[in-house]
Amino acid sequence: MKKTVGIGHQDFEVIRKEGYFYIDKTNFIREWWENGDSVTLITRPRRFGKTLNMSMLEKFFSVQYAGRTDLFQDLSIWEDEKYRSLQGVYPVISLSFANIKENNFFQTRRKICQILTNLYSKYHFLMEQEILDDKERGFFQSVSADMDDMTATMALHQLSLYLSRYYGNKVIILLDEYDTPMQEAYVHHYWEELVSFIRNMFNSAFKTNPYLERAVMTGITRVSKESIFSDLNNLKVITTTSEPYADCFGFTEEEVFAALDEYGLSNKKQEIKTWYDGFIFGKKKDIYNPWSIINYLDTQKLGTYWVNSSSNSLIEKLIREGNPDIKMMMEKLIQGEGFHTSFDEQLVFNQLDLNDTALWSLLLASGYLKPEYAAFNPEIGKMEYILKLTNREVYFMFQHMIEGWFGKCRRVHNAFLQALLSHDLEGMNEYMNDLSDELFSSFDTGKNPSGKAQPEKFYHGFVLGLMVELRGLYYISSNKESRFGRYDILMEPKEKGADAFIIEFKVVHTKQGETLESAVQAALKQIEEKKYDTVLRNRGIRPEKIPKYGFAFSGKVVSIGESTGTCSRFS
């Protein structure tokens, strides 16, 4: 009998007690314990079972769950006598930063302090024991949402002392989603304040804590060691490219296919693979995101479940406002291609506006890109990658993101495309100037705007819009090598007999005496002289079916001219 699919449950006890659908991940307990690391940081994309696995660790090791054999019977960990004897023998401190999403440091600090206060309330019975002296009782009572920095940063350290003394065993600390407040601090510009506070807390809890048996932290990103882990030389970092725990988060293909068989969906395996497979952890390929699989088992309908389960506003902002190189890489990704890059996986949030590779690190950690190749290059001291979009679900996320760029002027954008396809040069000029006026600023905002119009940023955003809007009609390529150089945009029709298009962009250099008209002529001349139409003609498209357009930008003003190979015309 197939089990009920419970959506959104992250408590291990609830899932086991209610008999909801569950894929056995208790081997994670064995692997983590055998590795023997003092403090383990594991990064995985959101909705990949981090919180559920942390709940599983708590229920397994915590003295408060001693004797709860019902939670682990019939699971792989219970087959090992050694681990049966470890169940319920350690005091466990479990906390999560998942809901700390404030827009200022004061509220973030206060929320962290409230989480610590709630922990102390959970163990308030210690105040009634003889194990605390008067000073320790005073410290216990001083823990509150308004406590000072010293008390707040020492709270986990002191609670470890009290619990280890009471239970006669060192503590295990589990911190879930440690980096959520880090992202908010970057977005809302209080990074430095939060880093100082968190660094002191982590040092006392995870480094200078003699009452700590072991600890696990989870998150999406590996925040740079210099930021908050500078004193933690006992930290074992496991990222998406690391070998340990490769199959402990997310579902393997064997697990997914077995579930599809169980629910009578065996004929859907290839379709599910196309949509939801593609994640790679270490050398383990064919990892599926659990959130989409569970939702599919529940609804038995395809959908963008995982990518729509939280906001992608930070990533959207970084790509939209990023430099032309970032958008050029996105053009490759949207077309199904990969690109080569190198970077250190640790993420420096305050470098996101300045360093392109920080964005790729974020996208890799978040699960939107997969490493088709990943290896350490000792000559540069960094990892090298070939990155591609993870799967079809992720492709649709970026497609919808790009469509959103044109949301407020979607009608004008569509009108321009219609004018282009119908050779309406006057309409093209009118609508392109409207688009330029509306969209230039949105592609050049953020912490470090240029202070002047940058056609390159607009141009590459425009190309991505073409790729998305005309994907059913045209193969669109950009900045690729032709016979004598690189064309800007080449549009090859999917329908035999339809028109192809070549577009070249030029920026007007007024200090050099250029005008809009001369820049258009230069663009059209370049198309002809460098024979950009060669690739289309070699594919059997007749010259008269290849209109060529030159776009000239002077600030936000655009002028478009057309060449048929023998003459030019302007609107």
C-alpha positions as CSV (number, residue, x, y, z in Angstrom):
1,M,0.0,0.0,0.0
2,K,1.5,3.3,-1.0
3,K,2.0,5.9,1.7
4,T,0.3,9.3,2.0
5,V,2.5,12.1,0.5
6,G,2.6,14.8,3.1
7,I,3.7,18.2,1.7
8,G,5.9,20.5,3.7
9,H,6.7,18.3,6.7
10,Q,10.2,18.9,8.0
11,D,9.9,17.2,11.4
12,F,11.3,13.6,11.3
13,E,9.1,12.5,14.2
14,V,5.9,13.7,12.5
15,I,6.7,11.9,9.2
16,R,7.6,8.6,11.0
17,K,4.7,8.7,13.4
18,E,2.1,9.5,10.8
19,G,3.6,7.1,8.2
20,Y,4.0,9.7,5.5
21,F,6.1,9.0,2.4
22,Y,9.8,9.0,3.4
23,I,13.0,7.9,1.6
24,D,15.4,6.5,4.1
25,K,18.4,8.9,4.7
26,T,19.5,7.5,8.0
27,N,22.9,6.4,6.5
28,F,23.7,10.1,6.9
29,I,23.8,9.5,10.7
30,R,26.4,6.7,10.2
31,E,28.5,8.6,7.7
32,W,28.6,11.8,9.8
33,W,29.5,9.9,13.0
34,E,32.2,7.8,11.3
35,N,33.8,10.8,9.8
36,G,34.5,12.2,13.3
37,D,34.7,15.9,12.4
38,S,34.3,18.4,15.2
39,V,32.2,20.9,13.3
40,T,30.7,20.1,9.9
41,L,29.3,22.7,7.5
42,I,27.1,21.2,4.8
43,T,25.8,23.4,1.9
44,R,23.0,22.2,-0.3
45,P,20.3,24.0,-2.3
46,R,17.1,24.9,-0.6
47,R,14.4,22.3,-0.2
48,F,16.9,19.5,-0.4
49,G,16.2,17.9,2.9
50,K,18.6,19.8,5.1
51,T,16.1,20.6,7.8
52,L,14.6,17.1,7.8
53,N,18.1,15.6,8.2
54,M,18.9,17.9,11.0
55,S,15.6,16.9,12.7
56,M,16.6,13.3,12.2
57,L,19.9,13.9,13.9
58,E,18.2,15.5,16.8
59,K,15.7,12.7,17.3
60,F,18.4,10.1,17.0
61,F,21.0,11.5,19.4
62,S,19.0,13.6,21.8
63,V,18.5,12.4,25.4
64,Q,15.0,13.8,25.2
65,Y,14.2,11.0,22.6
66,A,15.9,8.2,24.5
67,G,14.1,5.0,23.9
68,R,12.1,6.2,20.9
69,T,13.1,3.1,18.9
70,D,9.8,3.4,17.0
71,L,11.2,6.3,15.0
72,F,14.1,4.3,13.6
73,Q,12.9,0.7,13.4
74,D,12.9,-0.6,9.8
75,L,15.4,2.0,8.7
76,S,19.0,1.2,7.7
77,I,20.6,2.8,10.8
78,W,18.8,0.4,13.1
79,E,20.4,-2.6,11.5
80,D,23.7,-1.7,13.2
81,E,23.9,-2.6,16.9
82,K,26.6,0.0,17.4
83,Y,24.2,2.8,16.5
84,R,21.3,1.4,18.4
85,S,23.5,2.0,21.5
86,L,24.1,5.7,20.5
87,Q,20.4,6.6,20.2
88,G,19.3,9.1,22.8
89,V,22.6,9.5,24.7
90,Y,23.6,13.1,24.0
91,P,22.1,16.5,25.0
92,V,21.3,18.2,21.7
93,I,21.0,22.0,21.2
94,S,19.0,22.5,18.0
95,L,18.2,25.9,16.4
96,S,17.5,27.4,13.0
97,F,18.1,30.8,11.4
98,A,15.7,30.0,8.5
99,N,13.1,32.7,9.5
100,I,15.6,35.5,10.1
101,K,14.8,37.7,7.1
102,E,14.8,41.2,8.5
103,N,15.7,44.4,6.7
104,N,18.0,45.9,9.4
105,F,20.6,44.8,11.9
106,F,18.7,45.7,15.0
107,Q,15.7,43.4,14.1
108,T,18.1,40.6,13.0
109,R,20.1,40.7,16.2
110,R,16.9,40.9,18.2
111,K,15.4,37.8,16.4
112,I,18.6,35.8,17.0
113,C,18.5,36.8,20.6
114,Q,14.9,35.7,20.8
115,I,15.8,32.3,19.3
116,L,18.5,31.9,22.0
117,T,15.9,33.0,24.7
118,N,13.5,30.3,23.5
119,L,16.3,27.7,23.9
120,Y,16.9,28.8,27.5
121,S,13.2,28.6,28.2
122,K,13.2,25.0,26.9
123,Y,15.8,24.1,29.5
124,H,14.5,26.3,32.3
125,F,14.3,23.2,34.5
126,L,18.1,23.6,35.0
127,M,17.4,26.7,37.2
128,E,15.8,24.4,39.7
129,Q,18.8,22.1,39.9
130,E,21.8,22.3,42.2
131,I,24.2,22.3,39.2
132,L,24.2,26.1,38.7
133,D,25.8,28.5,41.1
134,D,24.4,32.0,41.7
135,K,26.4,33.7,39.0
136,E,25.3,31.0,36.5
137,R,21.7,31.5,37.5
138,G,22.2,35.2,37.0
139,F,23.6,34.6,33.5
140,F,20.7,32.3,32.7
141,Q,18.2,35.0,33.7
142,S,20.0,37.6,31.7
143,V,19.3,35.8,28.4
144,S,16.5,37.8,26.7
145,A,15.7,39.4,23.4
146,D,17.4,42.6,24.7
147,M,20.5,41.1,26.1
148,D,23.9,42.7,25.5
149,D,26.4,41.4,23.0
150,M,28.6,39.5,25.5
151,T,25.6,37.6,26.8
152,A,24.2,36.9,23.3
153,T,27.5,35.7,21.9
154,M,28.2,33.5,24.9
155,A,24.7,32.0,25.2
156,L,25.3,28.8,23.3
157,H,28.7,28.3,25.0
158,Q,27.1,28.6,28.5
159,L,24.1,26.5,27.7
160,S,26.5,23.8,26.5
161,L,28.2,24.0,29.9
162,Y,25.0,23.7,31.8
163,L,23.6,20.7,29.8
164,S,26.9,18.8,29.8
165,R,27.1,19.2,33.5
166,Y,23.5,18.0,34.0
167,Y,23.6,15.0,31.7
168,G,27.2,14.1,32.2
169,N,27.9,14.1,28.5
170,K,29.1,16.8,26.0
171,V,26.6,18.4,23.7
172,I,25.8,18.2,20.0
173,I,24.9,21.6,18.4
174,L,22.7,21.6,15.3
175,L,22.3,25.0,13.5
176,D,20.1,24.9,10.4
177,E,20.1,27.5,7.6
178,Y,23.0,29.5,9.2
179,D,23.4,31.8,6.2
180,T,19.8,33.1,5.8
181,P,20.6,36.2,7.7
182,M,23.8,36.6,5.8
183,Q,21.9,37.0,2.5
184,E,19.5,39.5,4.1
185,A,22.4,41.5,5.5
186,Y,23.9,41.8,2.0
187,V,20.6,42.8,0.4
188,H,19.7,45.4,3.0
189,H,23.3,46.7,3.6
190,Y,24.1,45.8,7.2
191,W,26.7,43.1,6.3
192,E,29.6,44.4,8.4
193,E,27.5,44.7,11.6
194,L,26.1,41.2,11.3
195,V,29.4,39.6,10.5
196,S,31.1,41.0,13.6
197,F,28.2,39.7,15.8
198,I,28.0,36.3,14.2
199,R,31.7,35.7,14.2
200,N,31.9,36.2,18.0
201,M,28.9,33.9,18.5
202,F,30.4,31.1,16.3
203,N,33.8,31.4,17.9
204,S,32.4,30.8,21.4
205,A,30.0,28.1,20.4
206,F,32.0,26.1,17.9
207,K,35.7,26.9,18.6
208,T,36.4,27.7,22.2
209,N,33.7,25.4,23.6
210,P,35.2,22.5,25.7
211,Y,31.6,21.2,26.2
212,L,31.0,20.5,22.6
213,E,31.0,16.9,21.3
214,R,30.2,17.7,17.7
215,A,28.3,20.2,15.6
216,V,26.6,20.4,12.2
217,M,25.7,23.6,10.4
218,T,23.7,23.6,7.2
219,G,23.0,26.4,4.6
220,I,22.9,27.1,0.9
221,T,26.2,28.9,0.6
222,R,29.7,28.6,2.0
223,V,30.2,32.1,3.3
224,S,33.9,33.0,3.2
225,K,36.1,31.9,6.0
226,E,37.3,35.5,6.4
227,S,33.8,36.7,7.0
228,I,32.5,34.6,10.0
229,F,34.7,31.5,10.3
230,S,38.1,33.2,10.6
231,D,38.7,31.6,14.1
232,L,37.2,28.2,13.2
233,N,40.2,26.1,12.1
234,N,38.2,23.0,13.2
235,L,35.6,23.4,10.6
236,K,35.0,20.7,7.9
237,V,33.3,22.3,4.9
238,I,31.2,20.1,2.6
239,T,30.0,21.9,-0.6
240,T,28.1,20.6,-3.6
241,T,31.4,19.5,-5.2
242,S,32.6,17.6,-2.2
243,E,32.5,13.8,-2.0
244,P,31.1,13.2,1.5
245,Y,27.3,12.9,2.0
246,A,26.8,13.0,-1.8
247,D,23.6,10.9,-1.7
248,C,22.3,12.0,1.8
249,F,20.5,15.2,0.5
250,G,18.2,15.0,-2.5
251,F,16.9,11.8,-4.1
252,T,19.0,9.5,-6.2
253,E,17.6,8.2,-9.5
254,E,17.1,4.7,-8.0
255,E,15.1,6.2,-5.2
256,V,12.9,8.3,-7.6
257,F,12.3,5.5,-10.0
258,A,11.3,3.2,-7.1
259,A,8.8,5.8,-5.9
260,L,7.4,6.2,-9.4
261,D,6.9,2.4,-9.5
262,E,5.2,2.4,-6.1
263,Y,2.7,5.1,-7.2
264,G,2.0,3.5,-10.6
265,L,3.9,6.1,-12.6
266,S,6.6,3.9,-14.1
267,N,5.8,5.3,-17.6
268,K,6.7,8.8,-16.5
269,K,10.4,8.1,-15.6
270,Q,12.0,9.8,-18.7
271,E,9.7,12.9,-18.4
272,I,10.5,13.3,-14.7
273,K,14.2,12.9,-15.4
274,T,14.1,15.7,-18.0
275,W,12.4,18.0,-15.6
276,Y,13.9,17.3,-12.2
277,D,17.2,15.5,-12.6
278,G,20.5,17.1,-13.2
279,F,21.9,17.9,-9.7
280,I,25.5,16.7,-9.1
281,F,27.0,16.4,-5.6
282,G,30.6,15.4,-5.6
283,K,30.9,12.7,-8.3
284,K,27.3,11.5,-7.7
285,K,25.2,12.4,-10.7
286,D,21.4,12.0,-11.3
287,I,20.3,13.7,-8.1
288,Y,16.7,15.0,-8.1
289,N,15.3,17.8,-6.0
290,P,13.0,16.3,-3.4
291,W,10.5,19.1,-3.3
292,S,9.5,18.7,-6.9
293,I,9.4,14.9,-6.7
294,I,7.2,14.9,-3.6
295,N,4.8,17.5,-5.2
296,Y,4.7,15.5,-8.4
297,L,3.8,12.3,-6.5
298,D,1.1,14.2,-4.8
299,T,-0.5,15.9,-7.8
300,Q,0.8,13.6,-10.6
301,K,1.3,16.8,-12.7
302,L,4.4,18.5,-14.0
303,G,5.2,21.9,-12.6
304,T,7.9,24.3,-11.5
305,Y,7.5,23.3,-7.8
306,W,11.0,23.8,-6.6
307,V,12.0,27.0,-8.4
308,N,8.8,28.7,-7.3
309,S,9.1,27.6,-3.6
310,S,10.9,30.9,-2.7
311,S,11.9,34.3,-4.0
312,N,14.8,34.5,-6.5
313,S,14.8,38.3,-6.3
314,L,18.5,38.5,-5.4
315,I,19.6,36.4,-8.3
316,E,17.3,38.2,-10.7
317,K,18.7,41.6,-9.6
318,L,22.4,40.4,-10.0
319,I,21.8,39.1,-13.5
320,R,19.7,42.1,-14.7
321,E,22.1,44.7,-13.3
322,G,25.2,42.7,-14.1
323,N,27.8,43.6,-16.7
324,P,27.5,42.4,-20.3
325,D,29.7,39.4,-19.7
326,I,27.2,38.0,-17.2
327,K,24.4,38.4,-19.7
328,M,26.5,36.8,-22.5
329,M,27.0,33.8,-20.3
330,M,23.3,33.7,-19.6
331,E,22.7,33.7,-23.4
332,K,24.8,30.5,-23.6
333,L,23.0,28.9,-20.7
334,I,19.5,29.7,-22.2
335,Q,20.6,28.1,-25.4
336,G,21.5,24.9,-23.6
337,E,25.3,25.5,-23.8
338,G,27.8,25.5,-21.0
339,F,30.7,27.8,-20.2
340,H,34.1,27.5,-18.6
341,T,35.0,29.4,-15.4
342,S,37.1,29.2,-12.3
343,F,36.4,30.5,-8.8
344,D,36.7,29.6,-5.1
345,E,33.4,28.2,-3.9
346,Q,33.4,30.3,-0.7
347,L,31.0,33.2,-1.2
348,V,32.0,36.7,-0.3
349,F,28.6,38.4,-0.2
350,N,30.0,41.9,-0.3
351,Q,31.8,41.0,-3.5
352,L,28.6,40.1,-5.4
353,D,28.4,43.5,-7.0
354,L,32.1,43.5,-8.0
355,N,33.1,40.0,-8.9
356,D,31.3,38.1,-11.7
357,T,32.5,34.7,-10.4
358,A,30.7,35.3,-7.1
359,L,27.4,35.2,-9.0
360,W,28.4,31.8,-10.6
361,S,29.4,30.5,-7.1
362,L,25.9,31.6,-5.8
363,L,24.1,30.0,-8.7
364,L,26.1,26.8,-8.3
365,A,25.4,26.6,-4.6
366,S,21.8,27.4,-5.1
367,G,21.4,24.5,-7.5
368,Y,20.5,26.5,-10.6
369,L,23.8,25.5,-12.3
370,K,25.4,22.1,-12.4
371,P,29.1,21.3,-12.8
372,E,29.5,19.1,-15.9
373,Y,33.2,19.3,-15.0
374,A,34.8,20.3,-11.7
375,A,38.4,20.0,-10.7
376,F,41.0,21.9,-8.7
377,N,43.7,23.7,-10.7
378,P,46.8,23.9,-8.6
379,E,48.3,26.5,-11.0
380,I,45.7,29.1,-10.2
381,G,44.7,27.7,-6.7
382,K,41.0,27.6,-7.7
383,M,38.4,25.1,-8.8
384,E,37.6,25.1,-12.5
385,Y,34.2,24.3,-13.9
386,I,32.1,23.8,-16.9
387,L,28.6,25.0,-15.9
388,K,25.2,24.4,-17.4
389,L,21.6,24.9,-16.4
390,T,20.5,22.1,-14.2
391,N,17.3,20.9,-15.8
392,R,14.1,22.0,-17.6
393,E,12.5,23.3,-14.4
394,V,15.5,25.7,-13.9
395,Y,15.3,26.7,-17.5
396,F,11.7,27.8,-17.1
397,M,12.7,29.8,-14.0
398,F,15.2,31.9,-16.0
399,Q,12.8,32.2,-18.8
400,H,10.1,33.7,-16.6
401,M,12.7,35.9,-14.9
402,I,13.8,37.4,-18.3
403,E,10.1,37.8,-19.3
404,G,9.7,39.8,-16.1
405,W,12.3,42.3,-17.1
406,F,9.9,43.5,-19.8
407,G,6.8,43.2,-17.7
408,K,6.0,46.8,-17.4
409,C,6.5,47.4,-21.1
410,R,5.6,44.0,-22.4
411,R,3.1,45.4,-24.9
412,V,5.8,47.7,-26.4
413,H,8.3,44.8,-26.5
414,N,5.8,42.6,-28.4
415,A,5.0,45.4,-30.7
416,F,8.7,45.8,-31.6
417,L,9.0,42.1,-32.3
418,Q,6.0,42.2,-34.5
419,A,7.4,45.2,-36.4
420,L,10.7,43.3,-36.8
421,L,9.1,40.2,-38.2
422,S,7.0,42.3,-40.6
423,H,9.9,44.5,-41.8
424,D,8.2,47.7,-40.4
425,L,11.2,49.9,-40.0
426,E,9.3,52.9,-38.8
427,G,7.6,50.8,-36.1
428,M,10.9,49.3,-35.1
429,N,12.4,52.7,-34.5
430,E,9.4,53.9,-32.6
431,Y,9.0,50.9,-30.3
432,M,12.8,50.4,-29.7
433,N,13.1,54.0,-28.5
434,D,10.1,53.4,-26.2
435,L,11.8,50.2,-24.9
436,S,15.1,52.0,-24.4
437,D,13.6,54.8,-22.5
438,E,11.8,52.4,-20.2
439,L,14.5,49.8,-19.6
440,F,17.9,51.5,-19.6
441,S,17.7,52.4,-15.9
442,S,16.5,49.0,-14.8
443,F,19.6,47.4,-16.3
444,D,22.0,49.9,-14.7
445,T,20.9,50.3,-11.0
446,G,22.1,48.8,-7.8
447,K,25.1,49.7,-5.5
448,N,27.4,50.8,-8.3
449,P,25.4,52.3,-11.2
450,S,27.5,53.7,-14.0
451,G,26.0,57.2,-13.8
452,K,25.5,57.2,-17.6
453,A,23.5,55.1,-20.1
454,Q,25.2,51.8,-21.0
455,P,23.9,50.4,-24.2
456,E,25.8,47.2,-23.7
457,K,23.8,46.3,-20.6
458,F,20.6,47.1,-22.4
459,Y,21.7,45.3,-25.6
460,H,22.4,42.0,-23.8
461,G,19.2,42.2,-21.9
462,F,17.4,42.7,-25.2
463,V,19.1,39.7,-26.7
464,L,17.9,37.5,-23.8
465,G,14.4,38.8,-24.3
466,L,14.6,37.8,-28.0
467,M,15.8,34.4,-27.1
468,V,12.9,33.8,-24.7
469,E,10.1,35.5,-26.7
470,L,11.0,34.0,-30.1
471,R,12.2,30.6,-28.9
472,G,9.4,28.8,-30.8
473,L,10.2,30.5,-34.1
474,Y,13.9,31.1,-34.3
475,Y,17.3,29.8,-33.3
476,I,19.0,32.9,-32.0
477,S,22.7,33.2,-31.5
478,S,24.8,36.2,-30.3
479,N,28.4,37.2,-30.5
480,K,29.6,34.1,-32.4
481,E,32.3,33.8,-34.9
482,S,31.3,34.2,-38.6
483,R,33.5,34.2,-41.6
484,F,35.4,37.4,-40.9
485,G,34.3,38.4,-37.4
486,R,31.6,38.3,-34.7
487,Y,28.0,39.2,-35.5
488,D,25.8,40.6,-32.7
489,I,22.6,38.8,-33.4
490,L,21.7,36.1,-35.9
491,M,18.2,34.7,-36.1
492,E,17.7,31.5,-38.1
493,P,14.1,30.5,-38.7
494,K,12.8,27.1,-37.6
495,E,10.2,27.2,-40.3
496,K,11.5,26.6,-43.8
497,G,11.0,29.6,-46.1
498,A,10.7,32.2,-43.3
499,D,13.0,35.2,-43.1
500,A,16.3,35.1,-41.2
501,F,17.7,38.3,-39.6
502,I,21.1,39.7,-38.8
503,I,21.4,42.6,-36.3
504,E,24.5,44.7,-35.6
505,F,24.7,47.2,-32.7
506,K,26.9,50.3,-32.6
507,V,27.4,53.0,-30.0
508,V,27.6,56.6,-31.2
509,H,31.0,58.2,-30.3
510,T,30.0,61.9,-30.5
511,K,33.5,63.0,-29.5
512,Q,34.8,61.4,-32.6
513,G,32.2,63.2,-34.8
514,E,29.9,60.2,-35.2
515,T,26.1,60.6,-35.6
516,L,23.2,58.2,-35.3
517,E,23.1,57.9,-39.1
518,S,26.8,57.4,-39.6
519,A,26.8,54.7,-36.8
520,V,23.9,52.9,-38.5
521,Q,25.8,53.0,-41.8
522,A,28.9,51.6,-40.1
523,A,26.9,48.8,-38.6
524,L,25.4,47.9,-42.0
525,K,28.7,48.1,-43.7
526,Q,30.3,45.8,-41.1
527,I,27.6,43.2,-41.8
528,E,28.3,43.2,-45.5
529,E,32.1,43.4,-45.3
530,K,32.5,40.7,-42.8
531,K,29.9,38.5,-44.6
532,Y,27.9,37.7,-41.5
533,D,25.2,36.1,-43.7
534,T,27.6,33.3,-44.8
535,V,26.4,30.9,-42.1
536,L,22.7,31.4,-43.2
537,R,23.4,31.2,-46.9
538,N,25.4,28.0,-46.3
539,R,22.2,26.5,-44.8
540,G,20.3,27.3,-48.0
541,I,18.6,30.6,-47.1
542,R,18.5,32.9,-50.0
543,P,20.1,36.4,-49.7
544,E,16.7,38.2,-50.2
545,K,15.4,36.3,-47.2
546,I,18.1,37.7,-44.9
547,P,17.2,41.4,-44.0
548,K,20.1,43.1,-42.1
549,Y,19.6,45.8,-39.5
550,G,22.0,48.3,-38.0
551,F,21.1,49.7,-34.5
552,A,22.9,52.8,-33.3
553,F,22.7,54.1,-29.7
554,S,23.4,57.6,-28.5
555,G,22.6,57.4,-24.9
556,K,19.0,56.2,-24.7
557,V,18.2,57.3,-28.3
558,V,18.2,54.6,-30.9
559,S,18.2,54.7,-34.7
560,I,17.6,51.6,-36.9
561,G,18.5,51.2,-40.6
562,E,18.1,48.3,-42.9
563,S,20.3,46.8,-45.6
564,T,19.2,44.4,-48.3
565,G,22.8,44.0,-49.5
566,T,22.5,46.5,-52.4
567,C,21.0,49.5,-50.6
568,S,20.2,50.9,-47.2
569,R,17.0,52.5,-45.9
570,F,16.1,54.5,-42.8
571,S,12.8,55.4,-41.3
